Amino acid sequence: KDYERAVKLYSSAIELNPSSAILYGNRSLAYLRTECYGYALADASRALQLDSKYTKGYYRRATCNMALGKFKAALRDYEMVVKVRPHDKDAKLKYQECHRVVKQKAFERAIASDQGRRSVVDSLDIEGMTIEDEYSGPKLEGGKVTLAFMQDLMEWYKEQKKLHRKCAYQILVQVKEVLAKLPTLIETTLKETEQVTVCGDTHGQFYDLLNIFHLNGLWALPSTPAPQIFNGDFVDRGSFSVEVILTLFGFKLLYPDHFHLLRGEEGCLGGAKYTAQMFALFSEVFEWLPLAQCINGKVLIMHGGLFSEDGVTLDDIRQIQRNRQPPDSGGCCWNGRSVSKRGVSCQFGPDVTKSFLERNSLDYIIRSHEVKAEGYEVAHEGKCVTVFSAPNYWDRMGTR
């Protein structure tokens, strides 16, 4: 569906009838489908100003706030929808999921404040965890990820089965240790004959991730794969976020020097497949993901884009203390200067890109973070490439 055209048409209609809550509500939906959360939120709020009984306005504003990580605000609006539509199953499910996220975030804050940000790892007894006899799924061999384990894991997940919690904890603890030793800016040198594959947002779409692996030659294992970089936003929207992230973490452990994961705006892992304690550990691991990667000193890869401040150098990125939640302002590769329409930071144009590249002796940047109909977009005179790797995003976007 052509949501960008829909935005233009609704904008024209609003000019003719600026007091219509429905028009603002419909344009809000179109903005949502293109991930313009900031604009969508503004339109949903305007619709409710015009008509406080417009239920879809609450629904869409809640969806915007969920996408922007404003879970308590979203919960208030979902409560309103459920009160008005008590038999709406979808609204009830959204409310329950949002309520779970609010509780999860409260738990994470409690964990973070306990004994000066005590790690979840400190409270785990993985060796004491028992794998039940009836569990027939993949297990780590000697507590380590192997090629056979990864192949079994992907087949297990294709059957939509759950990895045992002990194995999941083992992966998380080990990958956290690996990531914590990495610098904030990964610097990679490739020979002229070598290639690197950059994948954009995957958003919990496990079967599409398998297709990416197939296209990139991972099915050709056991040969060591060519370098691959997954550029953030691994989870959050799709139904298989846990499966995606545990698979990616597994390959990071298997091929630590060839399989690279960069930090995006990693949000909530959908569903209740594991405990709140494990989700808190997921959050800890996400905070240790490197923020950017530079190839041969000429190509910079990061999730969101450039910075809300001018004059940033690669050395500034190297010195960022990343083991924390993204700052609300100041800008960085988490979301960067990319899209005010998404409700974060500010836009950057070709002039900003050119200045940044010249200052740091770079040729171009590669980013993700935004839906692109063809799966990628080359902009700023070839100096800014956007890669988005979640086809048919949200099961509604006609992306490739």
C-alpha positions as a Markdown table, in Angstrom:
| # | Residue | x | y | z |
|---|---|---|---|---|
| 1 | Lys | 0.0 | 0.0 | 0.0 |
| 2 | Asp | 1.2 | 3.5 | -0.8 |
| 3 | Tyr | 1.1 | 5.1 | 2.6 |
| 4 | Glu | 3.3 | 8.1 | 1.5 |
| 5 | Arg | 0.7 | 9.0 | -1.1 |
| 6 | Ala | -2.0 | 8.5 | 1.5 |
| 7 | Val | -0.2 | 11.1 | 3.7 |
| 8 | Lys | -0.2 | 13.6 | 0.9 |
| 9 | Leu | -3.9 | 13.0 | 0.1 |
| 10 | Tyr | -5.0 | 13.3 | 3.7 |
| 11 | Ser | -2.9 | 16.5 | 4.1 |
| 12 | Ser | -4.8 | 18.0 | 1.2 |
| 13 | Ala | -8.1 | 17.0 | 2.7 |
| 14 | Ile | -7.1 | 18.5 | 6.1 |
| 15 | Glu | -6.4 | 21.8 | 4.4 |
| 16 | Leu | -10.0 | 21.8 | 3.2 |
| 17 | Asn | -11.4 | 20.5 | 6.4 |
| 18 | Pro | -9.0 | 21.2 | 9.3 |
| 19 | Ser | -11.7 | 20.4 | 12.0 |
| 20 | Ser | -12.1 | 16.7 | 11.0 |
| 21 | Ala | -10.8 | 14.3 | 13.7 |
| 22 | Ile | -11.2 | 11.4 | 11.3 |
| 23 | Leu | -8.8 | 12.9 | 8.7 |
| 24 | Tyr | -6.2 | 13.5 | 11.4 |
| 25 | Gly | -6.7 | 10.0 | 12.7 |
| 26 | Asn | -6.4 | 8.5 | 9.2 |
| 27 | Arg | -3.2 | 10.5 | 8.4 |
| 28 | Ser | -1.9 | 9.3 | 11.8 |
| 29 | Leu | -2.3 | 5.7 | 10.7 |
| 30 | Ala | -0.6 | 6.4 | 7.4 |
| 31 | Tyr | 2.3 | 8.0 | 9.3 |
| 32 | Leu | 2.4 | 4.9 | 11.6 |
| 33 | Arg | 2.8 | 2.6 | 8.6 |
| 34 | Thr | 5.9 | 4.5 | 7.4 |
| 35 | Glu | 7.4 | 4.7 | 10.9 |
| 36 | Cys | 6.9 | 8.5 | 11.2 |
| 37 | Tyr | 6.0 | 8.1 | 14.9 |
| 38 | Gly | 6.5 | 11.7 | 15.8 |
| 39 | Tyr | 4.1 | 12.9 | 13.1 |
| 40 | Ala | 1.7 | 10.1 | 13.8 |
| 41 | Leu | 1.6 | 11.0 | 17.5 |
| 42 | Ala | 1.0 | 14.7 | 16.8 |
| 43 | Asp | -1.9 | 13.8 | 14.4 |
| 44 | Ala | -3.5 | 11.4 | 16.9 |
| 45 | Ser | -3.3 | 14.0 | 19.7 |
| 46 | Arg | -4.8 | 16.6 | 17.4 |
| 47 | Ala | -7.7 | 14.2 | 16.5 |
| 48 | Leu | -8.4 | 13.8 | 20.2 |
| 49 | Gln | -8.4 | 17.5 | 20.7 |
| 50 | Leu | -11.0 | 17.8 | 18.1 |
| 51 | Asp | -13.1 | 14.9 | 19.3 |
| 52 | Ser | -12.3 | 13.4 | 22.8 |
| 53 | Lys | -14.7 | 10.5 | 22.0 |
| 54 | Tyr | -12.8 | 9.4 | 18.9 |
| 55 | Thr | -11.7 | 5.9 | 20.0 |
| 56 | Lys | -9.3 | 5.3 | 17.1 |
| 57 | Gly | -7.4 | 8.4 | 18.2 |
| 58 | Tyr | -6.6 | 6.8 | 21.5 |
| 59 | Tyr | -5.7 | 3.5 | 19.8 |
| 60 | Arg | -3.3 | 5.2 | 17.4 |
| 61 | Arg | -1.8 | 7.4 | 20.0 |
| 62 | Ala | -1.1 | 4.4 | 22.2 |
| 63 | Thr | 0.6 | 2.6 | 19.2 |
| 64 | Cys | 2.8 | 5.7 | 18.7 |
| 65 | Asn | 3.8 | 5.8 | 22.3 |
| 66 | Met | 4.6 | 2.1 | 22.3 |
| 67 | Ala | 6.9 | 2.6 | 19.3 |
| 68 | Leu | 8.6 | 5.6 | 21.0 |
| 69 | Gly | 9.1 | 3.7 | 24.3 |
| 70 | Lys | 6.5 | 5.8 | 26.2 |
| 71 | Phe | 4.8 | 2.7 | 27.7 |
| 72 | Lys | 3.0 | 4.4 | 30.6 |
| 73 | Ala | 1.4 | 6.9 | 28.2 |
| 74 | Ala | 0.4 | 4.1 | 25.9 |
| 75 | Leu | -1.1 | 2.1 | 28.7 |
| 76 | Arg | -3.4 | 5.0 | 29.6 |
| 77 | Asp | -4.7 | 5.2 | 26.1 |
| 78 | Tyr | -5.1 | 1.4 | 25.8 |
| 79 | Glu | -7.1 | 1.5 | 29.0 |
| 80 | Met | -9.4 | 4.0 | 27.5 |
| 81 | Val | -9.9 | 1.9 | 24.4 |
| 82 | Val | -10.6 | -1.2 | 26.4 |
| 83 | Lys | -13.2 | 0.6 | 28.5 |
| 84 | Val | -15.0 | 1.8 | 25.4 |
| 85 | Arg | -14.6 | -1.5 | 23.5 |
| 86 | Pro | -14.7 | -4.2 | 26.2 |
| 87 | His | -15.2 | -6.9 | 23.5 |
| 88 | Asp | -12.4 | -5.8 | 21.2 |
| 89 | Lys | -10.0 | -8.8 | 21.4 |
| 90 | Asp | -7.1 | -6.9 | 19.6 |
| 91 | Ala | -7.4 | -3.9 | 21.9 |
| 92 | Lys | -7.4 | -6.2 | 25.0 |
| 93 | Leu | -4.3 | -8.0 | 23.8 |
| 94 | Lys | -2.5 | -4.7 | 23.1 |
| 95 | Tyr | -3.5 | -3.5 | 26.6 |
| 96 | Gln | -2.2 | -6.7 | 28.2 |
| 97 | Glu | 1.0 | -6.6 | 26.3 |
| 98 | Cys | 1.6 | -2.9 | 27.2 |
| 99 | His | 0.8 | -3.7 | 30.9 |
| 100 | Arg | 3.3 | -6.5 | 30.8 |
| 101 | Val | 6.0 | -4.1 | 29.3 |
| 102 | Val | 5.3 | -1.5 | 32.0 |
| 103 | Lys | 5.8 | -4.1 | 34.7 |
| 104 | Gln | 8.9 | -5.4 | 33.0 |
| 105 | Lys | 10.4 | -1.9 | 32.8 |
| 106 | Ala | 9.7 | -1.4 | 36.5 |
| 107 | Phe | 11.5 | -4.7 | 37.3 |
| 108 | Glu | 14.5 | -3.6 | 35.2 |
| 109 | Arg | 14.7 | -0.3 | 37.0 |
| 110 | Ala | 14.6 | -2.1 | 40.3 |
| 111 | Ile | 17.3 | -4.5 | 39.2 |
| 112 | Ala | 19.4 | -1.6 | 37.9 |
| 113 | Ser | 19.2 | 0.3 | 41.2 |
| 114 | Asp | 19.9 | -2.8 | 43.3 |
| 115 | Gln | 23.4 | -2.6 | 44.8 |
| 116 | Gly | 24.6 | 0.1 | 42.3 |
| 117 | Arg | 23.3 | -1.6 | 39.2 |
| 118 | Arg | 23.9 | -5.2 | 40.1 |
| 119 | Ser | 23.9 | -7.5 | 37.1 |
| 120 | Val | 21.2 | -10.2 | 36.6 |
| 121 | Val | 24.1 | -12.6 | 36.1 |
| 122 | Asp | 25.1 | -12.3 | 39.8 |
| 123 | Ser | 21.7 | -13.8 | 40.8 |
| 124 | Leu | 21.8 | -16.7 | 38.4 |
| 125 | Asp | 22.7 | -20.3 | 39.1 |
| 126 | Ile | 22.8 | -21.7 | 35.6 |
| 127 | Glu | 24.6 | -24.9 | 36.6 |
| 128 | Gly | 21.8 | -25.6 | 39.0 |
| 129 | Met | 19.2 | -25.4 | 36.3 |
| 130 | Thr | 17.9 | -28.8 | 35.2 |
| 131 | Ile | 16.9 | -29.7 | 31.6 |
| 132 | Glu | 13.9 | -31.9 | 31.9 |
| 133 | Asp | 13.9 | -35.4 | 30.3 |
| 134 | Glu | 11.0 | -34.5 | 28.1 |
| 135 | Tyr | 12.9 | -31.6 | 26.5 |
| 136 | Ser | 14.2 | -32.9 | 23.1 |
| 137 | Gly | 15.5 | -29.6 | 21.7 |
| 138 | Pro | 19.0 | -28.4 | 21.0 |
| 139 | Lys | 21.5 | -28.2 | 23.9 |
| 140 | Leu | 24.9 | -26.5 | 24.2 |
| 141 | Glu | 27.8 | -29.0 | 24.0 |
| 142 | Gly | 29.9 | -28.6 | 27.1 |
| 143 | Gly | 28.2 | -25.3 | 27.6 |
| 144 | Lys | 29.5 | -23.9 | 24.3 |
| 145 | Val | 27.8 | -22.9 | 21.0 |
| 146 | Thr | 28.8 | -25.2 | 18.1 |
| 147 | Leu | 27.9 | -25.4 | 14.5 |
| 148 | Ala | 25.7 | -28.4 | 15.1 |
| 149 | Phe | 23.9 | -26.5 | 17.9 |
| 150 | Met | 23.2 | -23.6 | 15.6 |
| 151 | Gln | 21.9 | -25.8 | 12.9 |
| 152 | Asp | 19.6 | -27.6 | 15.3 |
| 153 | Leu | 18.5 | -24.4 | 16.9 |
| 154 | Met | 17.3 | -22.9 | 13.6 |
| 155 | Glu | 15.4 | -26.1 | 12.7 |
| 156 | Trp | 13.9 | -26.1 | 16.2 |
| 157 | Tyr | 12.8 | -22.5 | 15.8 |
| 158 | Lys | 11.4 | -23.2 | 12.3 |
| 159 | Glu | 9.0 | -25.6 | 14.1 |
| 160 | Gln | 8.1 | -22.7 | 16.5 |
| 161 | Lys | 9.4 | -24.5 | 19.5 |
| 162 | Lys | 11.1 | -22.8 | 22.6 |
| 163 | Leu | 14.7 | -23.2 | 23.5 |
| 164 | His | 15.2 | -24.4 | 27.0 |
| 165 | Arg | 15.8 | -21.5 | 29.5 |
| 166 | Lys | 19.1 | -22.9 | 30.6 |
| 167 | Cys | 20.5 | -22.8 | 27.1 |
| 168 | Ala | 19.1 | -19.3 | 26.6 |
| 169 | Tyr | 20.8 | -18.1 | 29.8 |
| 170 | Gln | 24.1 | -19.7 | 28.7 |
| 171 | Ile | 24.0 | -17.8 | 25.4 |
| 172 | Leu | 23.1 | -14.5 | 27.1 |
| 173 | Val | 25.8 | -14.7 | 29.7 |
| 174 | Gln | 28.5 | -15.7 | 27.2 |
| 175 | Val | 27.6 | -13.1 | 24.6 |
| 176 | Lys | 27.5 | -10.4 | 27.2 |
| 177 | Glu | 31.1 | -11.3 | 28.2 |
| 178 | Val | 32.1 | -11.2 | 24.5 |
| 179 | Leu | 30.4 | -7.9 | 23.8 |
| 180 | Ala | 31.7 | -6.2 | 26.9 |
| 181 | Lys | 35.3 | -6.7 | 25.7 |
| 182 | Leu | 34.6 | -5.0 | 22.4 |
| 183 | Pro | 35.2 | -1.3 | 21.8 |
| 184 | Thr | 32.3 | 1.1 | 21.1 |
| 185 | Leu | 33.6 | 1.6 | 17.6 |
| 186 | Ile | 34.6 | -1.6 | 15.8 |
| 187 | Glu | 37.3 | -1.0 | 13.2 |
| 188 | Thr | 37.6 | -3.7 | 10.5 |
| 189 | Thr | 40.2 | -4.0 | 7.8 |
| 190 | Leu | 39.3 | -6.0 | 4.6 |
| 191 | Lys | 41.4 | -7.0 | 1.7 |
| 192 | Glu | 40.4 | -5.8 | -1.8 |
| 193 | Thr | 39.1 | -9.2 | -2.6 |
| 194 | Glu | 37.0 | -9.5 | 0.6 |
| 195 | Gln | 33.4 | -8.4 | 1.0 |
| 196 | Val | 31.2 | -7.5 | 3.9 |
| 197 | Thr | 27.4 | -7.8 | 4.0 |
| 198 | Val | 25.4 | -5.2 | 5.9 |
| 199 | Cys | 21.9 | -6.1 | 7.0 |
| 200 | Gly | 19.4 | -3.6 | 8.3 |
| 201 | Asp | 16.5 | -3.9 | 10.7 |
| 202 | Thr | 15.1 | -7.4 | 11.1 |
| 203 | His | 12.5 | -6.6 | 13.8 |
| 204 | Gly | 11.9 | -10.1 | 15.0 |
| 205 | Gln | 11.1 | -11.6 | 11.5 |
| 206 | Phe | 12.8 | -14.9 | 12.0 |
| 207 | Tyr | 11.9 | -16.6 | 8.7 |
| 208 | Asp | 13.2 | -13.5 | 6.8 |
| 209 | Leu | 16.4 | -13.7 | 8.8 |
| 210 | Leu | 16.8 | -17.3 | 7.7 |
| 211 | Asn | 16.3 | -16.1 | 4.1 |
| 212 | Ile | 19.0 | -13.5 | 4.7 |
| 213 | Phe | 21.3 | -16.3 | 5.9 |
| 214 | His | 20.6 | -18.3 | 2.8 |
| 215 | Leu | 21.3 | -15.4 | 0.5 |
| 216 | Asn | 24.5 | -14.6 | 2.4 |
| 217 | Gly | 25.8 | -18.1 | 2.2 |
| 218 | Leu | 25.4 | -19.2 | 5.8 |
| 219 | Trp | 23.8 | -22.4 | 4.6 |
| 220 | Ala | 27.2 | -23.2 | 3.1 |
| 221 | Leu | 28.6 | -23.8 | 6.6 |
| 222 | Pro | 30.9 | -25.2 | 8.0 |
| 223 | Ser | 33.1 | -22.9 | 6.1 |
| 224 | Thr | 33.7 | -19.7 | 7.9 |
| 225 | Pro | 31.3 | -17.1 | 6.4 |
| 226 | Ala | 32.3 | -13.8 | 4.9 |
| 227 | Pro | 32.0 | -10.9 | 7.4 |
| 228 | Gln | 28.4 | -9.9 | 8.1 |
| 229 | Ile | 27.1 | -6.8 | 10.0 |
| 230 | Phe | 23.6 | -6.7 | 11.5 |
| 231 | Asn | 22.9 | -3.0 | 12.0 |
| 232 | Gly | 20.5 | -2.9 | 15.0 |
| 233 | Asp | 16.8 | -3.2 | 15.6 |
| 234 | Phe | 16.9 | -7.0 | 15.7 |
| 235 | Val | 13.7 | -7.3 | 17.7 |
| 236 | Asp | 10.6 | -5.4 | 18.8 |
| 237 | Arg | 7.9 | -5.6 | 16.1 |
| 238 | Gly | 7.8 | -9.2 | 14.8 |
| 239 | Ser | 6.4 | -12.3 | 16.4 |
| 240 | Phe | 9.7 | -14.0 | 16.7 |
| 241 | Ser | 12.0 | -11.5 | 18.4 |
| 242 | Val | 13.4 | -13.9 | 20.9 |
| 243 | Glu | 14.2 | -16.4 | 18.2 |
| 244 | Val | 15.9 | -13.8 | 16.1 |
| 245 | Ile | 18.1 | -12.4 | 18.9 |
| 246 | Leu | 19.1 | -15.7 | 20.3 |
| 247 | Thr | 20.0 | -16.9 | 16.8 |
| 248 | Leu | 22.1 | -13.8 | 16.2 |
| 249 | Phe | 23.8 | -14.1 | 19.6 |
| 250 | Gly | 24.5 | -17.7 | 18.9 |
| 251 | Phe | 26.3 | -16.9 | 15.6 |
| 252 | Lys | 28.2 | -14.1 | 17.4 |
| 253 | Leu | 29.6 | -16.7 | 19.8 |
| 254 | Leu | 30.3 | -19.1 | 17.0 |
| 255 | Tyr | 32.0 | -16.6 | 14.7 |
| 256 | Pro | 33.1 | -13.7 | 16.9 |
| 257 | Asp | 35.4 | -12.2 | 14.3 |
| 258 | His | 33.1 | -12.5 | 11.3 |
| 259 | Phe | 29.6 | -11.9 | 12.7 |
| 260 | His | 29.1 | -8.4 | 13.9 |
| 261 | Leu | 26.1 | -6.9 | 15.8 |
| 262 | Leu | 25.6 | -3.2 | 16.2 |
| 263 | Arg | 23.2 | -1.5 | 18.6 |
| 264 | Gly | 19.9 | 0.0 | 17.4 |
| 265 | Glu | 16.9 | 1.1 | 19.3 |
| 266 | Glu | 16.4 | -2.4 | 20.8 |
| 267 | Gly | 12.9 | -2.3 | 22.4 |
| 268 | Cys | 10.8 | -4.8 | 24.1 |
| 269 | Leu | 10.9 | -8.5 | 23.2 |
| 270 | Gly | 7.3 | -9.4 | 22.4 |
| 271 | Gly | 5.4 | -12.1 | 24.1 |
| 272 | Ala | 6.0 | -13.9 | 27.4 |
| 273 | Lys | 8.3 | -16.7 | 26.3 |
| 274 | Tyr | 10.6 | -16.3 | 29.2 |
| 275 | Thr | 10.7 | -14.6 | 32.7 |
| 276 | Ala | 11.1 | -11.0 | 33.5 |
| 277 | Gln | 14.5 | -11.8 | 34.9 |
| 278 | Met | 15.7 | -13.1 | 31.6 |
| 279 | Phe | 14.3 | -10.0 | 29.8 |
| 280 | Ala | 16.2 | -7.8 | 32.2 |
| 281 | Leu | 19.4 | -9.8 | 31.2 |
| 282 | Phe | 18.5 | -9.2 | 27.5 |
| 283 | Ser | 18.4 | -5.5 | 28.3 |
| 284 | Glu | 21.9 | -5.7 | 29.9 |
| 285 | Val | 23.3 | -7.4 | 26.9 |
| 286 | Phe | 21.8 | -4.9 | 24.5 |
| 287 | Glu | 23.6 | -2.1 | 26.3 |
| 288 | Trp | 27.0 | -3.7 | 25.5 |
| 289 | Leu | 26.4 | -3.8 | 21.8 |
| 290 | Pro | 28.9 | -1.6 | 19.9 |
| 291 | Leu | 27.5 | 1.5 | 18.4 |
| 292 | Ala | 29.3 | 1.7 | 15.1 |
| 293 | Gln | 31.7 | -0.1 | 12.8 |
| 294 | Cys | 34.3 | 1.5 | 10.4 |
| 295 | Ile | 35.5 | -0.5 | 7.4 |
| 296 | Asn | 39.0 | 0.3 | 6.1 |
| 297 | Gly | 38.8 | 3.7 | 7.7 |
| 298 | Lys | 36.5 | 4.8 | 4.9 |
| 299 | Val | 32.9 | 3.5 | 5.5 |
| 300 | Leu | 31.1 | 4.2 | 8.8 |
| 301 | Ile | 28.1 | 1.9 | 9.7 |
| 302 | Met | 25.7 | 2.8 | 12.5 |
| 303 | His | 22.1 | 2.3 | 13.1 |
| 304 | Gly | 20.3 | 5.7 | 13.1 |
| 305 | Gly | 22.5 | 8.1 | 11.3 |
| 306 | Leu | 24.6 | 11.2 | 12.1 |
| 307 | Phe | 24.6 | 13.3 | 15.2 |
| 308 | Ser | 22.5 | 16.1 | 16.7 |
| 309 | Glu | 25.7 | 18.0 | 17.3 |
| 310 | Asp | 28.2 | 19.1 | 14.7 |
| 311 | Gly | 31.9 | 18.5 | 14.9 |
| 312 | Val | 31.7 | 14.9 | 15.9 |
| 313 | Thr | 34.8 | 12.8 | 15.1 |
| 314 | Leu | 35.5 | 9.0 | 15.1 |
| 315 | Asp | 37.5 | 9.5 | 18.3 |
| 316 | Asp | 34.4 | 11.0 | 19.9 |
| 317 | Ile | 32.5 | 7.7 | 19.1 |
| 318 | Arg | 35.4 | 5.6 | 20.4 |
| 319 | Gln | 35.1 | 7.4 | 23.8 |
| 320 | Ile | 31.4 | 6.9 | 24.3 |
| 321 | Gln | 30.5 | 4.9 | 27.4 |
| 322 | Arg | 27.8 | 2.8 | 25.8 |
| 323 | Asn | 26.8 | 0.6 | 28.8 |
| 324 | Arg | 23.6 | 2.5 | 29.5 |
| 325 | Gln | 20.3 | 3.5 | 28.0 |
| 326 | Pro | 20.5 | 6.0 | 25.1 |
| 327 | Pro | 20.5 | 9.7 | 26.1 |
| 328 | Asp | 17.4 | 11.8 | 25.6 |
| 329 | Ser | 19.4 | 14.4 | 23.8 |
| 330 | Gly | 22.9 | 15.0 | 22.5 |
| 331 | Gly | 22.6 | 12.5 | 19.7 |
| 332 | Cys | 24.5 | 9.4 | 18.9 |
| 333 | Cys | 24.3 | 6.3 | 16.6 |
| 334 | Trp | 21.4 | 4.8 | 18.7 |
| 335 | Asn | 19.0 | 6.9 | 16.8 |
| 336 | Gly | 21.1 | 9.8 | 15.7 |
| 337 | Arg | 20.0 | 12.8 | 13.7 |
| 338 | Ser | 17.9 | 10.7 | 11.4 |
| 339 | Val | 14.3 | 11.5 | 11.5 |
| 340 | Ser | 12.3 | 14.0 | 13.6 |
| 341 | Lys | 9.3 | 12.5 | 12.0 |
| 342 | Arg | 10.0 | 9.4 | 14.1 |
| 343 | Gly | 9.9 | 11.4 | 17.2 |
| 344 | Val | 13.6 | 11.3 | 17.9 |
| 345 | Ser | 16.3 | 13.8 | 17.4 |
| 346 | Cys | 16.5 | 15.8 | 14.1 |
| 347 | Gln | 16.9 | 15.3 | 10.4 |
| 348 | Phe | 20.3 | 15.5 | 8.6 |
| 349 | Gly | 20.8 | 16.4 | 5.0 |
| 350 | Pro | 23.5 | 16.1 | 2.4 |
| 351 | Asp | 25.4 | 19.1 | 3.8 |
| 352 | Val | 25.7 | 17.5 | 7.2 |
| 353 | Thr | 26.8 | 14.2 | 5.7 |
| 354 | Lys | 29.4 | 15.9 | 3.5 |
| 355 | Ser | 30.8 | 17.8 | 6.4 |
| 356 | Phe | 31.0 | 14.8 | 8.7 |
| 357 | Leu | 32.7 | 12.7 | 5.9 |
| 358 | Glu | 35.3 | 15.3 | 5.1 |
| 359 | Arg | 36.1 | 15.9 | 8.8 |
| 360 | Asn | 36.7 | 12.1 | 9.4 |
| 361 | Ser | 38.2 | 11.3 | 5.9 |
| 362 | Leu | 35.4 | 8.9 | 5.2 |
| 363 | Asp | 33.8 | 8.0 | 1.8 |
| 364 | Tyr | 30.2 | 7.3 | 2.9 |
| 365 | Ile | 28.0 | 6.1 | 5.7 |
| 366 | Ile | 25.6 | 3.2 | 5.9 |
| 367 | Arg | 22.6 | 3.4 | 8.2 |
| 368 | Ser | 19.3 | 1.6 | 8.8 |
| 369 | His | 16.4 | 2.7 | 11.0 |
| 370 | Glu | 13.9 | 3.6 | 8.3 |
| 371 | Val | 11.6 | 1.6 | 6.1 |
| 372 | Lys | 12.6 | 1.7 | 2.5 |
| 373 | Ala | 10.3 | 0.2 | -0.2 |
| 374 | Glu | 13.1 | -1.4 | -2.1 |
| 375 | Gly | 15.0 | -2.5 | 1.0 |
| 376 | Tyr | 17.6 | 0.2 | 0.6 |
| 377 | Glu | 18.0 | 3.8 | -0.5 |
| 378 | Val | 21.1 | 5.7 | -1.8 |
| 379 | Ala | 20.9 | 9.4 | -0.9 |
| 380 | His | 23.0 | 12.5 | -0.4 |
| 381 | Glu | 24.8 | 12.1 | -3.8 |
| 382 | Gly | 25.7 | 8.5 | -3.0 |
| 383 | Lys | 27.2 | 9.3 | 0.4 |
| 384 | Cys | 24.4 | 8.0 | 2.6 |
| 385 | Val | 23.0 | 4.5 | 2.1 |
| 386 | Thr | 20.0 | 3.2 | 4.1 |
| 387 | Val | 19.5 | -0.5 | 4.5 |
| 388 | Phe | 16.3 | -2.0 | 5.8 |
| 389 | Ser | 16.0 | -5.8 | 5.9 |
| 390 | Ala | 12.5 | -6.6 | 7.2 |
| 391 | Pro | 10.4 | -7.3 | 4.1 |
| 392 | Asn | 6.6 | -6.9 | 4.4 |
| 393 | Tyr | 7.3 | -5.1 | 7.6 |
| 394 | Trp | 4.5 | -5.5 | 10.2 |
| 395 | Asp | 2.9 | -7.9 | 7.7 |
| 396 | Arg | 1.5 | -4.8 | 6.0 |
| 397 | Met | 4.3 | -2.8 | 4.5 |
| 398 | Gly | 5.1 | -3.8 | 0.9 |
| 399 | Thr | 8.8 | -3.6 | 1.4 |
| 400 | Arg | 11.3 | -6.0 | -0.2 |
